[in-house]
């Protein structure tokens, strides 16, 4: 069903939500991830191998598993992200939002009037929702999750302007990109003191404006730390590293059992 009834309300109500991200557009892999217990699936168009057709297929795969889908696209892809909502995505993540004007453009592309300027055309979302056109229109803004990624020093200088944008559900931190920006490109360290301080600033801005705070957590220790600061939306797994880690662990267990680790 799309937009996913209850998903947006659940996120806005608080608590901790665990998301898994996919970069590889393989239907079997996507279905496996969707049936692994995570609360939502993000399709990473920005860095992954998804083209438009693969994104729409991924949304359908997740819908078949009863899982809401978020699409992460580039700032130059606002029109494409709106089409993803038409295809049944439950929400969007927009990278590299640095000021209120960009946040406003994101909202305009993904919300129907009077909140935004999204064009009508939910070709797949409407029949999948089971709603009449009038009901879908009334509910779509409330059922859609729109988050801006905070990843640069410039974005940090405009945190309150971005977080205060009407129609924006929350801010999502990409700690790796943020660390690159804050270090002037010298390193990529999500646990650097400047990054951790910045993340607490983001969480505080979200709290002030009543917005959802989200972040990518590379490991369990970081996830726990972020949750303690108020980050309720945690992207905790990415398909390729997840598969690679499971493969290494499996091989290590087999070697240990067979030859004592030699």
N, C-alpha and C positions, 0 to 999 in steps of 0.2 A: 504494500500500500504506500502511496506517495502523494504528498509529503508524509513522512512517517508520523502518524498521530502519537502524541505523547512524548516523542523523542526530544523535541525542543523544550517542552515543558519540564521534562525530567532534568535536562541540563540546567535550565534556569532555576530549578528548585534547589540545587546544591547537591552535595555528596560528591563522591569520586566516580568518574567515568573513565573506563579503559578502552582506548582506541588502538586498532592495528592498521598500519599503512602498507599499501601495496604499490610497488614500482613496476611489477611484471604483469602484463595483461594476459595471463593464462587462466582460462575459466576454471580448470580443476584446482589450481592453486588458490584462486580467489574463493571458490566454494569451501575449500579446506579451511582457509583462514576464517571465513564467515561462520563455520560450525565449530570453532575452537573456543568459544565462550566470551570473546570480546564484545563490547557494547556497540561498536560501530566500526565501519571500514572506511578508510580514506584512500582514494585513488589519486596518486601523485602524478599529475600531468606535468608539473613544473620540472621535475627531475627524472621521472620514470619514462617508460617506453610506450605510454598510452597515446594513441591518436583518438580522434573523435569517435570513431566506430567502436574502438575497444573500450572507451569510457562508457558508452551507452550499453554495451554488452555487460560490463562490470556492474553497472547499476542494476541491470536486470538479474544478474546472478545473485547479487546480495539481496534483492527484493524476494527472490525465490526462497532464500534462507530466512527471510523475515528480519533482515538486518538493515538498519539505515546506512546510507552512503553519503560521505562528504567528498567533495572534489577540490583538490588543491591545484589551482591554475596560476598563471602569471598575471601581473597587473595589467598587461596588455591584452588579456583574454577575458575581460569582463563580459563581453557579449557571449563568448563561449560558455562561461560559467552560468549565465542565465539559461542557455540552451540545456545545460546539464540539469538545472532545476525543472525545465520542461520535460526532460527525459525521466524524471523521478528521483533525482538526488534530494536528500534531506537538507543539504546545506553546502556551503562553500567556505574554503579557507583561501584568503588572498594574501600572497607574500608581499614583502617589501612595501607595506603601507607606512608612509613617513609623515603624513600631515592630515589635517582635517579635510582638505579638499579631496584627497585620494580616498579617504574613508567615506566621504559623501558620495563620490562616484561609485564606490562599491555598493553602497546601500541603494543608490538609484537604479543600478543594474539588476539588483536581486530582490527588490521589494516592489509590490504593486502600489499604486497610489492609494491613499495620500502620503504614504511613508516614502515611497520611491517612485521610479518610473519604468518598472519592468513591463515589457510588452507581453500581451496575452498570446499564449500559444502552447499550453501544456499538453502536447499531443499524446505523450505516453503517460505523463503523470496523472492526468485527469481520469482516464479509464481505469488506471491501476488504483486510484484512490477510492473508487466506489461512490464518489460524491457527484452531485449535480454541478454544472458549471458555476451556478450562483453560490453553492455551498463551498466549492473549492476556492473561489475568489475570496470569500469571507474568511476562510481558515488559513489560506496559504501563507500570509505574512507571519502569522503566529506559529505555524508549523515548520518554518524555514529557519535554519541556523546560519548566521552570517558572522564570520570572525575575521579580524585583521591580524596579520602576522607582524610582530614587532621584532625587527632583526638588525636595526642600524642605530648608530649614535643619533642621527637626525630624528628618527622616530621617538627616541627617548626624550628628546627636547620638546616634543609635542604630545606627550602621553595624555595629558588631561584633555587636550583638544580632540584627540582621536577617540579616547574612551567615552567622551561626552557626545559623540555623534549619535543622534537619534536613529534608531533602526539597526544599530550595530549591536550584536549580542555579546561580543567579547573580544579579548585580545589573546593571541596565541604567540608564545615566544619560541623562536628557533634559536636555541643557545649556541649552536655552532656558528651560524651566520653572524649572530650578535657578537660572539667572541672575535671573529675575523674583523668586523667593523670596529669594535672598540680597541683592538690592538693595531689598527692601521694595516691589517693584512699580514702581521708577523707570525700569528699562530692561531690554532683552532683548538680551544680548550674550554669546554662547557663548565668546568669547575674553577675557572680563574676567579679571583676575588672581585674583579670589576664586573664580570658577568653575573655572579651571584648577587651582588648588590643591585645591579640593574633589574634582575628578575624580581627582587623584592619590591622595587619601585613599581614595576608593572602590576604585581599583585595588589599593591596598595591603591594604585589608580583604578583598578577594576573594582575594588571594594568601595571606593569613594563614589563611583558612578553606578554601582549596582550591576556590574557586568561580569560575565563569566571569564575566569582566568584559565588559560590552557598553555601547555608546554609539551615539547618532546623530551622524554626522559630516556636517556641511553641505558640506564640500569636501574635496579630496584632501589639502591641507596639514594640516587638522585630523585626518583619518583617519590620516595618517602619524604625527602627534604622539601620538594616542591609542594607536595600536599600539605605539609605543615605550614607553608607560607600562604596557603589559600588557593592553590591551583587545583581546580576540580576536574578539568578535562585533561587527561594525561594520554598522550600518544606514546605507547610503551613498547612497540615492536614494529620493525620494518621487515618485509618479507625476505629479502636477500640475506641480510645478516642473521635473521632468525633461522633460515635454512642452513646457512654456513655453520652457525654455532651448534645446531642440532647434529649436523654431520660430523663435526669435530668431536663432540661429546660421545656420539655413538661409536666412532672409531676408537677413541681412548678407552671406553668401557670394554670393547671387544678385545683390544690388545691386553688390557689388564687381566681379563678373564682367561685369555688363551695362553699368554706367555709371560704374565706378571709385569707387563709394561715394557718389556725389552724391545 
